[in-house]
Amino acid sequence: MARLKKMSLILLCSAFISGSVFLTGCGGGITQEQWNELQNLKEQIKSLENEKATKESEKKKIEGQIKQKDDQLNKLQKDIETLKNCK
């Protein structure tokens, strides 16, 4: 019986300490300055995401141009080989 009381007391104390830590850690909320900073960070994220999308679009456009130039180069090389073989 004494062991059960001791165990109950330990569990009760643990629950009390855990509850106290939980309640003090969750109180207070954020300040207006923190809220403004959070909003500024969100705006920066949106701006960077838009910039990223723009850069990816430009990258695809440039890759397309590179492919087109490579195709032209390959065609010209084939034409040169054809002309060399004709002589």
C-alpha positions as CSV (number, residue, x, y, z in Angstrom):
1,M,0.0,0.0,0.0
2,A,2.8,2.4,0.8
3,R,4.4,1.6,-2.5
4,L,1.1,2.5,-4.3
5,K,0.9,5.8,-2.4
6,K,4.5,6.6,-3.3
7,M,3.9,5.8,-6.9
8,S,0.7,7.9,-7.0
9,L,2.6,10.8,-5.4
10,I,5.4,10.6,-8.0
11,L,2.8,10.5,-10.8
12,L,0.9,13.4,-9.4
13,C,4.0,15.5,-9.0
14,S,5.1,14.6,-12.5
15,A,1.7,15.6,-13.9
16,F,1.8,18.9,-11.9
17,I,5.3,19.8,-13.1
18,S,4.5,18.8,-16.7
19,G,1.3,20.8,-16.7
20,S,3.0,23.9,-15.2
21,V,5.7,23.8,-17.9
22,F,3.1,23.3,-20.6
23,L,0.9,26.2,-19.4
24,T,3.8,28.7,-18.9
25,G,5.3,27.8,-22.3
26,C,2.1,28.3,-24.2
27,G,1.0,31.7,-22.8
28,G,1.6,35.2,-23.9
29,G,1.1,35.0,-27.7
30,I,3.1,37.1,-30.1
31,T,3.7,40.8,-30.1
32,Q,2.6,43.2,-32.8
33,E,6.3,43.6,-33.9
34,Q,6.6,39.8,-34.3
35,W,3.4,39.7,-36.3
36,N,4.6,42.4,-38.6
37,E,7.9,40.6,-39.1
38,L,6.0,37.4,-39.9
39,Q,3.9,39.3,-42.5
40,N,7.1,40.8,-44.0
41,L,8.6,37.4,-44.2
42,K,5.5,36.0,-45.9
43,E,5.7,38.8,-48.5
44,Q,9.4,38.1,-49.1
45,I,8.6,34.4,-49.7
46,K,5.9,35.3,-52.2
47,S,8.3,37.7,-54.0
48,L,11.0,35.1,-54.1
49,E,8.6,32.4,-55.4
50,N,7.5,34.7,-58.2
51,E,11.2,35.5,-59.0
52,K,11.9,31.8,-59.0
53,A,9.1,31.1,-61.5
54,T,10.3,33.9,-63.7
55,K,13.8,32.6,-63.7
56,E,12.6,29.1,-64.4
57,S,10.6,30.4,-67.4
58,E,13.7,32.3,-68.7
59,K,15.7,29.1,-68.2
60,K,13.3,27.1,-70.3
61,K,13.3,29.7,-73.0
62,I,17.1,29.7,-73.1
63,E,17.3,25.9,-73.1
64,G,14.9,26.0,-76.1
65,Q,17.2,28.5,-77.9
66,I,20.2,26.3,-77.1
67,K,18.4,23.2,-78.5
68,Q,17.5,25.2,-81.7
69,K,21.2,26.3,-82.1
70,D,22.4,22.7,-81.5
71,D,20.0,21.4,-84.2
72,Q,21.3,24.1,-86.6
73,L,24.9,23.2,-85.8
74,N,24.3,19.5,-86.4
75,K,22.6,20.3,-89.7
76,L,25.5,22.4,-90.8
77,Q,28.0,19.8,-89.7
78,K,26.1,17.2,-91.8
79,D,26.0,19.6,-94.8
80,I,29.8,20.1,-94.4
81,E,30.4,16.3,-94.3
82,T,28.1,15.9,-97.4
83,L,30.1,18.6,-99.3
84,K,33.4,16.9,-98.3
85,N,32.2,13.6,-99.6
86,C,31.1,15.1,-102.9
87,K,34.6,16.3,-103.8
